[in-house]
Amino acid sequence: MKKLLFLTLLLVTFQTSKAYVIQQITVTALNASEINIHTKVQGPAAIQTFSYDNVNNTITLNICFKLLLTTPWFPAENDFTIPLPTTTASNYILIVNALSSDCVYTPGVSDTKTLLFSTPLSSPVSLQSSGFNDKNFTVYPNPTQGLIAVSNDINYEAIEVVNHLGQLVKRFDRNKSGNYDLNSITNGLYYLVYYNATNEKVGTTKLIKSN
């Protein structure tokens, strides 16, 4: 009985804490059309599979982990060779998702990091040198049932709502109230990507839609 109680408490503790934490992302150019993405993820798991999507100038890398509760938590470092999207753009947004074995985002378990980089890549670009400053953008409520308010200290002129596959779902021009209606989109994980007057990305925020 005590053993069962201990295992139950262990499972609850695990489920209420983040299992996977992305500690590092580094992008390096392999040639004119391919990049290498080096990731470092902390957690009790081993890679089961991965996938990627290239949509316009957004690259989404999904790393799916097999949960191993008996394995010590250690940083898993891996490299992924991915082609650049076929586009005339030179600025890219890289979204890296550390997901559970079913490759579905699980709040409290999965982790997501976003990195901005430009080509040509004369030197590696790491997570620490990202052009995004998420701390200046606050979205509430988050999770949201549909209506959101954006409070920020950086000027932006438009917001794109991007799903976890990097696909554009909605786009808003900035309004004075800072309020936006997302009632028409389905429940799930999204990213709000902010653009300035010259259509350059100046920030991104992770958002969960949940009714």
C-alpha positions as CSV (number, residue, x, y, z in Angstrom):
1,M,0.0,0.0,0.0
2,K,2.8,2.4,0.9
3,K,4.6,1.5,-2.3
4,L,1.4,2.3,-4.4
5,L,1.0,5.6,-2.5
6,F,4.6,6.5,-3.2
7,L,4.3,5.7,-6.9
8,T,1.0,7.8,-7.1
9,L,2.7,10.7,-5.4
10,L,5.7,10.4,-7.8
11,L,3.4,10.4,-10.8
12,V,1.5,13.4,-9.6
13,T,4.7,15.3,-8.9
14,F,6.0,14.4,-12.3
15,Q,2.8,15.5,-14.1
16,T,2.7,18.8,-12.3
17,S,6.3,19.7,-13.2
18,K,7.9,20.3,-16.6
19,A,9.4,17.0,-17.8
20,Y,11.3,18.4,-20.8
21,V,13.2,21.6,-20.7
22,I,15.0,23.0,-23.8
23,Q,18.2,24.4,-22.5
24,Q,19.9,25.3,-25.8
25,I,19.3,25.7,-29.5
26,T,22.1,26.5,-31.9
27,V,21.7,27.0,-35.7
28,T,24.6,26.5,-38.0
29,A,24.8,26.7,-41.8
30,L,25.8,23.5,-43.6
31,N,25.4,25.0,-47.1
32,A,23.3,27.5,-48.9
33,S,20.1,25.4,-48.6
34,E,20.6,23.4,-45.3
35,I,21.1,24.1,-41.7
36,N,22.0,22.1,-38.7
37,I,20.0,22.5,-35.5
38,H,21.7,21.4,-32.3
39,T,19.4,21.0,-29.3
40,K,20.0,20.3,-25.6
41,V,17.0,19.1,-23.7
42,Q,16.9,18.2,-20.0
43,G,14.5,15.4,-19.0
44,P,13.9,11.7,-18.2
45,A,13.6,10.6,-21.8
46,A,15.2,9.5,-25.0
47,I,14.3,10.6,-28.5
48,Q,11.7,8.4,-30.1
49,T,11.1,10.3,-33.3
50,F,11.2,13.8,-34.8
51,S,9.6,15.8,-37.6
52,Y,9.8,19.2,-39.1
53,D,7.8,21.6,-41.2
54,N,8.8,24.5,-43.5
55,V,6.0,27.0,-44.0
56,N,7.0,30.3,-45.6
57,N,9.8,31.6,-43.4
58,T,8.9,29.5,-40.4
59,I,10.6,26.3,-39.4
60,T,9.0,24.0,-36.8
61,L,11.0,21.2,-35.3
62,N,9.0,18.7,-33.2
63,I,11.2,16.4,-31.1
64,C,9.1,13.6,-29.6
65,F,10.5,11.8,-26.5
66,K,9.8,8.4,-25.0
67,L,9.2,8.9,-21.3
68,L,11.6,6.9,-19.1
69,L,10.7,7.5,-15.4
70,T,13.6,5.1,-14.3
71,T,16.2,7.1,-16.3
72,P,18.1,9.8,-14.5
73,W,17.4,13.3,-15.7
74,F,20.3,14.4,-18.0
75,P,20.7,16.8,-20.9
76,A,20.1,15.0,-24.2
77,E,22.0,16.7,-27.1
78,N,21.0,16.0,-30.7
79,D,21.7,17.4,-34.2
80,F,19.1,17.7,-36.9
81,T,19.8,18.6,-40.6
82,I,16.9,20.5,-42.1
83,P,16.5,22.3,-45.4
84,L,15.7,26.0,-45.4
85,P,12.2,26.9,-46.7
86,T,12.0,27.7,-50.4
87,T,11.4,31.4,-50.1
88,T,13.0,34.7,-50.9
89,A,13.0,35.7,-47.3
90,S,16.3,36.0,-45.4
91,N,14.8,36.2,-41.9
92,Y,13.5,33.0,-40.3
93,I,11.6,32.0,-37.2
94,L,12.6,28.6,-35.7
95,I,10.2,26.9,-33.3
96,V,11.5,23.9,-31.4
97,N,9.0,21.8,-29.5
98,A,10.0,19.1,-27.0
99,L,7.0,16.8,-26.9
100,S,5.9,13.6,-25.3
101,S,6.0,10.3,-27.2
102,D,2.6,10.9,-28.9
103,C,4.1,14.1,-30.4
104,V,1.3,16.2,-28.8
105,Y,1.8,19.3,-26.7
106,T,1.1,18.5,-23.1
107,P,0.9,21.5,-20.7
108,G,3.4,21.2,-17.8
109,V,5.3,18.4,-19.6
110,S,6.3,19.8,-23.0
111,D,8.5,22.8,-23.6
112,T,8.8,25.2,-26.5
113,K,11.5,27.7,-27.5
114,T,11.7,30.1,-30.4
115,L,14.8,31.5,-32.2
116,L,15.1,34.2,-34.8
117,F,18.0,34.0,-37.3
118,S,18.9,35.5,-40.7
119,T,20.8,34.2,-43.7
120,P,23.5,34.0,-44.8
121,L,24.7,32.5,-41.5
122,S,28.3,33.6,-41.2
123,S,28.5,32.1,-37.6
124,P,26.3,29.9,-35.4
125,V,23.2,31.5,-33.9
126,S,22.2,30.3,-30.4
127,L,19.2,30.7,-28.2
128,Q,20.8,33.4,-26.2
129,S,21.3,35.6,-29.3
130,S,17.6,35.5,-30.3
131,G,16.2,38.7,-31.5
132,F,13.0,38.1,-29.6
133,N,12.3,39.7,-26.3
134,D,9.3,37.9,-25.0
135,K,9.4,39.6,-21.6
136,N,8.2,42.8,-23.1
137,F,5.0,41.2,-24.4
138,T,2.3,40.0,-22.0
139,V,-0.8,38.3,-23.2
140,Y,-3.7,37.7,-20.8
141,P,-5.6,35.6,-20.0
142,N,-3.3,32.7,-21.0
143,P,-4.7,30.1,-21.5
144,T,-7.6,31.9,-23.1
145,Q,-11.1,30.9,-24.0
146,G,-11.1,33.3,-27.0
147,L,-10.6,37.0,-26.1
148,I,-7.0,38.2,-25.4
149,A,-5.4,41.5,-24.4
150,V,-1.8,42.3,-25.4
151,S,0.3,44.6,-23.2
152,N,3.7,45.5,-24.4
153,D,6.6,48.0,-24.2
154,I,7.7,47.5,-27.9
155,N,5.9,49.0,-30.9
156,Y,4.3,46.5,-33.2
157,E,2.0,47.0,-36.1
158,A,0.6,43.4,-36.7
159,I,0.2,40.1,-35.0
160,E,0.1,36.7,-36.7
161,V,-1.4,33.7,-34.9
162,V,0.7,30.6,-35.9
163,N,-0.1,27.0,-34.9
164,H,2.4,24.4,-33.6
165,L,3.1,23.3,-37.2
166,G,4.1,26.8,-38.1
167,Q,1.0,27.5,-40.2
168,L,-0.6,30.9,-40.2
169,V,-4.1,30.8,-38.6
170,K,-5.0,34.5,-38.3
171,R,-3.5,37.9,-38.8
172,F,-4.5,41.1,-37.0
173,D,-3.5,44.7,-37.6
174,R,-2.7,46.5,-34.4
175,N,-5.7,48.2,-32.8
176,K,-5.7,50.9,-30.1
177,S,-7.4,48.7,-27.5
178,G,-4.9,45.8,-27.7
179,N,-7.8,43.4,-27.6
180,Y,-8.1,40.5,-30.1
181,D,-10.8,37.9,-30.7
182,L,-9.6,34.3,-31.1
183,N,-13.0,32.6,-30.6
184,S,-13.0,31.2,-34.2
185,I,-9.8,29.1,-33.8
186,T,-9.8,25.6,-32.3
187,N,-8.3,24.7,-29.0
188,G,-4.5,24.0,-28.9
189,L,-1.1,25.6,-28.8
190,Y,-0.4,28.7,-30.8
191,Y,2.3,31.4,-31.1
192,L,1.6,35.1,-31.4
193,V,4.3,36.6,-33.7
194,Y,4.6,40.4,-33.6
195,Y,5.8,42.5,-36.6
196,N,6.9,46.1,-36.8
197,A,6.1,48.7,-39.5
198,T,8.7,47.3,-41.8
199,N,7.3,43.7,-41.4
200,E,10.2,42.5,-39.3
201,K,9.5,40.1,-36.4
202,V,10.0,41.9,-33.0
203,G,8.6,39.3,-30.6
204,T,6.7,36.1,-30.0
205,T,4.5,34.7,-27.3
206,K,3.3,31.2,-26.6
207,L,-0.5,31.0,-26.2
208,I,-2.9,28.2,-25.3
209,K,-6.5,28.3,-26.5
210,S,-8.7,26.2,-24.2
211,N,-12.5,26.3,-23.6
